[in-house]
């Protein structure tokens, strides 16, 4: 039996981190009978540790709620929890594309944040009807009127009918459910008789079920045993399970037009199930795929090396396991002279990179050395050819380069007035170009164009420290531009240290080079010989330090028992040599380079 | 210097009246044992090694500690007699006893000589009272002069230790002290830079920041000056920290550095001994009680005798050989250890050090310069190939 479209509402929840999205979602689920009070204690939707701790959703999730409205009808509400960060903006856009409306959650004690803004514009781009919800009204610091004003001033949405609620206490939840039914539209199209057409919203790997695919049906049905085809990857499979989350997974017979749910089809490799793909019937396919599909492109790169060389295989396996669940993670083996064997990894953005690094450490217990994050440069050769540069160490000889282009972003920063000066200075230092500066109720909205490579460095940390944590930041990619970029090479005793190479703007090269030389001087232990540490562009040295030679290294006594002690030390030193890299006539421990990279994080 | 089969015997007496803040030796304060049993254990151990490695000739017996001058002279005599009774004895045999310059000990010097001791090593450490108290010593600078006076009358050969590069000590202050000490010497001195060993009282003070040591550059200056002054007075360095006129070198220590066999007896003592066509390392149990029990059980106090691989022997030969003026002959080291030296040594790097003037390398004979000595701990790891 096909559900009447009239009684279906598909909606997403949009919010800034910490504005109470998950608590509110859990409360909606509970009110509709999907959860008991006891189960409410944990946030149901964010199932990964990191998601819960950092309040970020990485994977989209849907929950089917059954709500009996005041009009007496039972409605099928499909709640969509979207990934909440710009790094996952494509995933967010597909999640939003599967819904007709959104609830915009704004913390009434905080007001609108940059991230809210980006997501709400995406929802508007997807023709969503939007219900503003002013959350946390139970708190004494709540200022409903100010929040309402900000929604109108900053976003430009009519907030006169915003629902005042509290996910924590349950105030206003009924009003919110009623608003979903009355204000949000039902799915506009959907024909049960047409060939199957469904949107692949997201997918993840489950150890028992294989790849689980989250879908939204446009036309036709998805049912068990059906032979399906993925129109972009051209993969063909047979459905073995169809279900919905309530939030517990419940198997059902089929999914019809307008509905959301999941299928499994014996798929082992998540790369066959790309977000945004169209699923159709193998025998009776639809004519055209859904618009908007694009494969994910990594934007930020860094190399990961195991601190202990013995962990290399583990690192490869662990990346493979993460890849099972994350088609946007890219990696390939890399050999560094300074740091040994590792992987060059590509990420959607900074947060994505951080999450992967953190999961490798936490879930797989790996001690890793990440190199400084970098972006993809477009190198135009003198012969007119363009090559993409993923790793600064692979930079071409400058004589073959006509020019270099780097990716830019459009950044939106919302900040309390008093930090504006510091933030303007930061953006200026990072080669930013101001696009817009507006004020709304004691807060400034700053729009800047910035080179992505200046942002991957430590921009976010600086922003947070300048604004004492109050400023919020979001960005979108904004094309490539030509610039005066150079490869800054760090050399020890005239030999380049590959892991420390970086692409920088010519104007910043001296100061960055000097910084790195000074840092290495501190970190490299004194050796028998003088060590020259240099920063160079091409053949030209732009900064240099000298580490003087060790004048004395001798133990005073070496008698009977000392021989055994010293022999043990010698064995350790010999073993340590394997972890060292020879630069000219000195051996330098890997740890010096590791620490140089670590300090870059500060 | 030594002939094939010549050995040294080290006797470790682990007891002291007090523990010095820089000392990390295996030392205990009280004597919780029966003197008779204790002596028996030494004698038993000696006999065990004599039957294990018969026919060897002893070039040195060394009583170290601890404070072996706390022993009764007749105990010392019994041990010397046991050693010389079961093994052959070189006519140049050196029998050294370590002692502190305290009044009770100096009164026993004559008795020790009569017991067979022919060389005394005095733990002087400094001629300055404030330094002696900083170093936790129980004697005064007056005691030092008195003890050295007696020693020079009683013994033909004696030596003493000084500790320098102490916190707060200036280069000129040390030069002055060293020059005052020279007339008190009889051709030999051990001068050690103050070294902080883990687990000592000084190490804790350093950790807390209460004790600051001189930096490498400053230590190098101290070392160079010491070496110059001693050379000027006819006692050039023959090892990193040991200075002596020709013929006054410590034969016992040369046994270690030239990798002759040495038997180590007593709690915590180490040995390197060859028998049954194999070289072994030995280490005696550290705690006096465990050691006694081991000797009673198995006839010696060692944990066991661990065979040393040719490569390890080779490296140990280099460790000692690079510390002495005479250096090390790689072909002889190869012969002695059974390890092919060019398998382990990076000759290119060796050449780098020769060019720096830190080593000389002629006809496969390797010897350090004074500048090389200053860095000798870095040299070996530098020239050995990575495994």
Interface residues (C-beta under 8 A of the other chain):
Chain A: X526 X527 X528 X529 X550 X551 X552 X553 X554 X555 X556 X557 X558 X559 X560 X561 X563 X564 X566 X567 X570 X573 X574 X575 X577 X578 X585 X587
Chain B: X10 X192 X193 X195 X216 X217 X219 X220 X223 X240 X241 X253 X256 X257 X262 X264 X268 X269 X270 X271 X272 X281 X283 X312 X315 X316 X319 X320 X323 X349 X352 X353 X356 X373 X374 X375 X376 X377 X378 X379 X380 X381 X382 X384 X386 X387
